[in-house]
């Protein structure tokens, strides 16, 4: 659910007036950093508990690919955003309170690269979420099996 809040907030940042832009940017970055930690926790749970049962046909293969791409993208995105922000010269103070150490300082030459990775990954996540929804609807409407209920 955090992704559905952070993603549009990030897309709308350029439209905010300067006097409130930094406040919304802090929220975007702080919630994004929270997404990173939750995804690392989720990945650890997934690796320790094994995967849920999938069909052994083409839908199971696509499902596994989409899930792993989502895991990777939901980790790459906050990391690249964090590094981009730091490389642009803005250290993170998580929710304005907790200073977060950065492995890089101000590096204007590589900041645009991290920003491109961050933006590109945002669109990849949107595409993967769309594929996930399409898969759920496929199982509900076409196959009429229990996969849709399990996904809820």
MOFEN-V491235 format. One record per backbone hydrogen bond with DSSP energy under -0.5 kcal/mol. CO is the residue of the C=O (numbers start at 1). NH is the residue of the N-H. Records with the same first field share a line. If there is no record, write none. Layout:
CO: NH + NH
//
This chain:
1: 5
2: 5 + 6
3: 7
5: 9
6: 10
7: 11
8: 12
9: 13
12: 15 + 16
13: 16
17: 20 + 21
18: 22
20: 24
21: 25
22: 26
23: 27
24: 28
25: 29
26: 30
27: 31
28: 32
29: 33
30: 34
31: 35
32: 36
33: 37
34: 38
35: 39
36: 40
37: 41
38: 42
39: 43
40: 44
41: 45
42: 46
43: 47
44: 48
45: 49
46: 50
57: 60 + 61
58: 62
59: 63
60: 64
61: 65
62: 66
63: 67
64: 68
65: 69
66: 70
67: 71
68: 72
69: 73
70: 74
71: 75
72: 75 + 76
73: 77
75: 79
76: 80
77: 81
78: 82
79: 83
80: 84
81: 85
82: 86
83: 87
84: 88
85: 90
86: 89
87: 107
89: 91
92: 94 + 100
93: 96
94: 97 + 98
97: 99
98: 94
99: 101
107: 110 + 111
108: 112
110: 113 + 114
111: 115
112: 116
113: 117
114: 118
115: 119
116: 120
117: 121
118: 122
119: 123
120: 124
121: 125
122: 126
123: 127
124: 128
125: 129
126: 130
127: 131
128: 132
129: 133
130: 134
131: 135
132: 136
133: 137
134: 138
135: 139
136: 140
137: 141 + 142
138: 142 + 143
139: 144 + 145
145: 148
146: 150
147: 151
148: 152
//
